[in-house]
Amino acid sequence: MIKRELIKETSVKGMPSELIFLTNDILMLRIPPVQLLKDPADKGLPSQLAADYRTETKKYFQNYRPSEQDNLRVIEIIINPQVYETLRLLRTAIVTKNDLEKLKKKGVDDIDEVLKILWERQIIQV
């Protein structure tokens, strides 16, 4: 975080240890999965669902209004390693639950809990 200039570490005379200051705020917001929308069938979606997928995604983002509360919700899920690994996969392909089960090798022990978190925060649709 120091390299990214999000925080600064400094010594202050009389203080027993270094002080850490937040120098820049963090903003997380949702963006459409552009690569998936270009050709969803090529990324694993059955072709008969492609039009519905595009429509639902467009509808969601037409109504999406970034807010501090949503920003915090997105940050909350990103810092969860199991959710992060799942999102990394979902950003590149449309997958089955069986595909997600393979993430156990990467430390995703409870895929059902991860899916529940993503569903509740309106990141995925099933």
C-alpha positions as protocol buffer text, in pm:
chain_id: "A"
residue {
  index: 1
  type: MET
  ca { x: 0 y: 0 z: 0 }
}
residue {
  index: 2
  type: ILE
  ca { x: 299 y: 227 z: 50 }
}
residue {
  index: 3
  type: LYS
  ca { x: 413 y: 164 z: -310 }
}
residue {
  index: 4
  type: ARG
  ca { x: 66 y: 255 z: -434 }
}
residue {
  index: 5
  type: GLU
  ca { x: 75 y: 571 z: -220 }
}
residue {
  index: 6
  type: LEU
  ca { x: -237 y: 472 z: -30 }
}
residue {
  index: 7
  type: ILE
  ca { x: -60 y: 501 z: 303 }
}
residue {
  index: 8
  type: LYS
  ca { x: 245 y: 677 z: 435 }
}
residue {
  index: 9
  type: GLU
  ca { x: 464 y: 555 z: 718 }
}
residue {
  index: 10
  type: THR
  ca { x: 655 y: 813 z: 919 }
}
residue {
  index: 11
  type: SER
  ca { x: 841 y: 861 z: 1245 }
}
residue {
  index: 12
  type: VAL
  ca { x: 730 y: 1125 z: 1491 }
}
residue {
  index: 13
  type: LYS
  ca { x: 965 y: 1232 z: 1765 }
}
residue {
  index: 14
  type: GLY
  ca { x: 837 y: 1108 z: 2099 }
}
residue {
  index: 15
  type: MET
  ca { x: 622 y: 832 z: 1951 }
}
residue {
  index: 16
  type: PRO
  ca { x: 729 y: 476 z: 2035 }
}
residue {
  index: 17
  type: SER
  ca { x: 666 y: 343 z: 1684 }
}
residue {
  index: 18
  type: GLU
  ca { x: 604 y: 450 z: 1327 }
}
residue {
  index: 19
  type: LEU
  ca { x: 273 y: 618 z: 1245 }
}
residue {
  index: 20
  type: ILE
  ca { x: 71 y: 506 z: 946 }
}
residue {
  index: 21
  type: PHE
  ca { x: -139 y: 766 z: 763 }
}
residue {
  index: 22
  type: LEU
  ca { x: -403 y: 704 z: 499 }
}
residue {
  index: 23
  type: THR
  ca { x: -309 y: 939 z: 215 }
}
residue {
  index: 24
  type: ASN
  ca { x: -560 y: 833 z: -49 }
}
residue {
  index: 25
  type: ASP
  ca { x: -902 y: 682 z: -18 }
}
residue {
  index: 26
  type: ILE
  ca { x: -1002 y: 359 z: -187 }
}
residue {
  index: 27
  type: LEU
  ca { x: -1298 y: 345 z: -420 }
}
residue {
  index: 28
  type: MET
  ca { x: -1437 y: 20 z: -551 }
}
residue {
  index: 29
  type: LEU
  ca { x: -1723 y: 15 z: -794 }
}
residue {
  index: 30
  type: ARG
  ca { x: -1886 y: -232 z: -1019 }
}
residue {
  index: 31
  type: ILE
  ca { x: -1826 y: -233 z: -1392 }
}
residue {
  index: 32
  type: PRO
  ca { x: -1981 y: -452 z: -1659 }
}
residue {
  index: 33
  type: PRO
  ca { x: -1785 y: -766 z: -1752 }
}
residue {
  index: 34
  type: VAL
  ca { x: -1692 y: -625 z: -2092 }
}
residue {
  index: 35
  type: GLN
  ca { x: -1495 y: -927 z: -2215 }
}
residue {
  index: 36
  type: LEU
  ca { x: -1781 y: -1161 z: -2125 }
}
residue {
  index: 37
  type: LEU
  ca { x: -2037 y: -938 z: -2294 }
}
residue {
  index: 38
  type: LYS
  ca { x: -1847 y: -929 z: -2624 }
}
residue {
  index: 39
  type: ASP
  ca { x: -1906 y: -1297 z: -2691 }
}
residue {
  index: 40
  type: PRO
  ca { x: -2070 y: -1474 z: -2396 }
}
residue {
  index: 41
  type: ALA
  ca { x: -2112 y: -1798 z: -2591 }
}
residue {
  index: 42
  type: ASP
  ca { x: -1736 y: -1811 z: -2647 }
}
residue {
  index: 43
  type: LYS
  ca { x: -1688 y: -1771 z: -2270 }
}
residue {
  index: 44
  type: GLY
  ca { x: -1909 y: -2066 z: -2175 }
}
residue {
  index: 45
  type: LEU
  ca { x: -2267 y: -1934 z: -2186 }
}
residue {
  index: 46
  type: PRO
  ca { x: -2515 y: -2139 z: -2390 }
}
residue {
  index: 47
  type: SER
  ca { x: -2589 y: -1929 z: -2700 }
}
residue {
  index: 48
  type: GLN
  ca { x: -2965 y: -1932 z: -2636 }
}
residue {
  index: 49
  type: LEU
  ca { x: -2901 y: -1735 z: -2312 }
}
residue {
  index: 50
  type: ALA
  ca { x: -2669 y: -1470 z: -2461 }
}
residue {
  index: 51
  type: ALA
  ca { x: -2941 y: -1214 z: -2538 }
}
residue {
  index: 52
  type: ASP
  ca { x: -3093 y: -1248 z: -2189 }
}
residue {
  index: 53
  type: TYR
  ca { x: -2747 y: -1217 z: -2033 }
}
residue {
  index: 54
  type: ARG
  ca { x: -2677 y: -894 z: -2219 }
}
residue {
  index: 55
  type: THR
  ca { x: -3023 y: -756 z: -2137 }
}
residue {
  index: 56
  type: GLU
  ca { x: -2996 y: -833 z: -1764 }
}
residue {
  index: 57
  type: THR
  ca { x: -2645 y: -690 z: -1743 }
}
residue {
  index: 58
  type: LYS
  ca { x: -2748 y: -372 z: -1925 }
}
residue {
  index: 59
  type: LYS
  ca { x: -3055 y: -333 z: -1704 }
}
residue {
  index: 60
  type: TYR
  ca { x: -2849 y: -374 z: -1389 }
}
residue {
  index: 61
  type: PHE
  ca { x: -2592 y: -113 z: -1487 }
}
residue {
  index: 62
  type: GLN
  ca { x: -2853 y: 135 z: -1612 }
}
residue {
  index: 63
  type: ASN
  ca { x: -2996 y: 133 z: -1259 }
}
residue {
  index: 64
  type: TYR
  ca { x: -2663 y: 107 z: -1073 }
}
residue {
  index: 65
  type: ARG
  ca { x: -2575 y: 409 z: -865 }
}
residue {
  index: 66
  type: PRO
  ca { x: -2240 y: 389 z: -687 }
}
residue {
  index: 67
  type: SER
  ca { x: -2265 y: 476 z: -320 }
}
residue {
  index: 68
  type: GLU
  ca { x: -2040 y: 466 z: -18 }
}
residue {
  index: 69
  type: GLN
  ca { x: -2242 y: 173 z: 117 }
}
residue {
  index: 70
  type: ASP
  ca { x: -2200 y: -24 z: -205 }
}
residue {
  index: 71
  type: ASN
  ca { x: -1830 y: 68 z: -216 }
}
residue {
  index: 72
  type: LEU
  ca { x: -1785 y: -81 z: 131 }
}
residue {
  index: 73
  type: ARG
  ca { x: -1980 y: -395 z: 34 }
}
residue {
  index: 74
  type: VAL
  ca { x: -1757 y: -449 z: -268 }
}
residue {
  index: 75
  type: ILE
  ca { x: -1439 y: -394 z: -64 }
}
residue {
  index: 76
  type: GLU
  ca { x: -1571 y: -635 z: 199 }
}
residue {
  index: 77
  type: ILE
  ca { x: -1604 y: -914 z: -53 }
}
residue {
  index: 78
  type: ILE
  ca { x: -1277 y: -841 z: -231 }
}
residue {
  index: 79
  type: ILE
  ca { x: -1075 y: -881 z: 90 }
}
residue {
  index: 80
  type: ASN
  ca { x: -1219 y: -1230 z: 142 }
}
residue {
  index: 81
  type: PRO
  ca { x: -962 y: -1458 z: -30 }
}
residue {
  index: 82
  type: GLN
  ca { x: -1219 y: -1726 z: -120 }
}
residue {
  index: 83
  type: VAL
  ca { x: -1453 y: -1473 z: -279 }
}
residue {
  index: 84
  type: TYR
  ca { x: -1165 y: -1301 z: -457 }
}
residue {
  index: 85
  type: GLU
  ca { x: -1047 y: -1627 z: -616 }
}
residue {
  index: 86
  type: THR
  ca { x: -1401 y: -1698 z: -732 }
}
residue {
  index: 87
  type: LEU
  ca { x: -1439 y: -1350 z: -880 }
}
residue {
  index: 88
  type: ARG
  ca { x: -1110 y: -1385 z: -1064 }
}
residue {
  index: 89
  type: LEU
  ca { x: -1251 y: -1687 z: -1244 }
}
residue {
  index: 90
  type: LEU
  ca { x: -1595 y: -1534 z: -1302 }
}
residue {
  index: 91
  type: ARG
  ca { x: -1441 y: -1225 z: -1466 }
}
residue {
  index: 92
  type: THR
  ca { x: -1292 y: -1444 z: -1739 }
}
residue {
  index: 93
  type: ALA
  ca { x: -1556 y: -1709 z: -1805 }
}
residue {
  index: 94
  type: ILE
  ca { x: -1911 y: -1815 z: -1744 }
}
residue {
  index: 95
  type: VAL
  ca { x: -1877 y: -2135 z: -1546 }
}
residue {
  index: 96
  type: THR
  ca { x: -2076 y: -2418 z: -1395 }
}
residue {
  index: 97
  type: LYS
  ca { x: -2085 y: -2498 z: -1028 }
}
residue {
  index: 98
  type: ASN
  ca { x: -1868 y: -2802 z: -1105 }
}
residue {
  index: 99
  type: ASP
  ca { x: -1607 y: -2565 z: -1249 }
}
residue {
  index: 100
  type: LEU
  ca { x: -1620 y: -2361 z: -929 }
}
residue {
  index: 101
  type: GLU
  ca { x: -1563 y: -2673 z: -720 }
}
residue {
  index: 102
  type: LYS
  ca { x: -1217 y: -2694 z: -879 }
}
residue {
  index: 103
  type: LEU
  ca { x: -1127 y: -2376 z: -690 }
}
residue {
  index: 104
  type: LYS
  ca { x: -1082 y: -2591 z: -380 }
}
residue {
  index: 105
  type: LYS
  ca { x: -724 y: -2634 z: -502 }
}
residue {
  index: 106
  type: LYS
  ca { x: -686 y: -2257 z: -458 }
}
residue {
  index: 107
  type: GLY
  ca { x: -830 y: -2249 z: -107 }
}
residue {
  index: 108
  type: VAL
  ca { x: -1200 y: -2199 z: -183 }
}
residue {
  index: 109
  type: ASP
  ca { x: -1331 y: -2448 z: 72 }
}
residue {
  index: 110
  type: ASP
  ca { x: -1701 y: -2354 z: 79 }
}
residue {
  index: 111
  type: ILE
  ca { x: -1821 y: -2260 z: -267 }
}
residue {
  index: 112
  type: ASP
  ca { x: -2184 y: -2250 z: -150 }
}
residue {
  index: 113
  type: GLU
  ca { x: -2100 y: -1981 z: 106 }
}
residue {
  index: 114
  type: VAL
  ca { x: -1905 y: -1784 z: -155 }
}
residue {
  index: 115
  type: LEU
  ca { x: -2198 y: -1802 z: -397 }
}
residue {
  index: 116
  type: LYS
  ca { x: -2434 y: -1691 z: -121 }
}
residue {
  index: 117
  type: ILE
  ca { x: -2216 y: -1387 z: -50 }
}
residue {
  index: 118
  type: LEU
  ca { x: -2198 y: -1296 z: -419 }
}
residue {
  index: 119
  type: TRP
  ca { x: -2573 y: -1347 z: -465 }
}
residue {
  index: 120
  type: GLU
  ca { x: -2668 y: -1135 z: -163 }
}
residue {
  index: 121
  type: ARG
  ca { x: -2450 y: -851 z: -288 }
}
residue {
  index: 122
  type: GLN
  ca { x: -2594 y: -875 z: -640 }
}
residue {
  index: 123
  type: ILE
  ca { x: -2265 y: -973 z: -800 }
}
residue {
  index: 124
  type: ILE
  ca { x: -2400 y: -1290 z: -963 }
}
residue {
  index: 125
  type: GLN
  ca { x: -2723 y: -1439 z: -1088 }
}
residue {
  index: 126
  type: VAL
  ca { x: -2790 y: -1809 z: -1090 }
}
